[in-house]
Amino acid sequence: MSTIFRNSPLPRYYQLKEIMRERIRAGEWKPGDLIPSERELGETYGISRMTARQAITDLVNEGLFYREQGKGTFVSQNKITQQLIRLTGFTEDIKARGQLPSTKVLSASMCPADEI
């Protein structure tokens, strides 16, 4: 999705959030990159500045972006954070961020069991 559809049942701010998430997943925006301003996003996607602000604020609250006063809004590092609004598992959190969860065995060994 790279267009905001006016007739969509999805709110415009939500559509913009998904567009911005996709730009990160596609590698267009990397950690530390400055994202376009609210005004620029509004002009690019034909939405109001307030709609762009709502989308950015939601993504800041989710930890995907961070703000620096006087500088702008930046893409966050790929930190794994768990919000306490709703308790979820690690796998669900990773999938919600558009990443693929996996495991890796670092070592395996055998040892005798303790006697009972």
C-alpha positions, 0 to 999 in steps of 0.5 A, a space after each residue: 500500500 503506497 496510496 491513501 484511499 479516501 473511500 477505504 473503511 480504514 482511517 487515513 492515519 492508519 493507512 499512513 502508518 502502514 505505508 510508513 511501516 512498509 517503507 521501513 520493512 522494504 529498507 527505504 527508511 533505515 534506523 537513524 534516518 530522518 523521516 519526512 515532516 508532517 507537512 511533507 507527508 501531508 503534501 505527498 499523500 494528500 492528507 492533513 497535517 493533523 492526520 500525519 501527526 496522529 500516525 507519527 505519534 502512534 508509531 512513536 508510542 509503539 517505539 518505531 520512531 523517536 523524536 528529537 526536539 528541534 531536529 525531527 522524527 527518526 527511525 528507531 533502532 531495531 529494539 525489541 520492546 514489549 508494551 504493557 497495554 496488552 500482554 503478548 508473547 515474544 513471537 506475537 510481538 516480533 510478527 507485529 513488527 513485521 519481522 520473522 521470529 526465529 530461534 538459534 541453538 547456541 550450544 547443546 550438551 549431555 550431563 548426568 541427571 541428579 540422583 533422586 
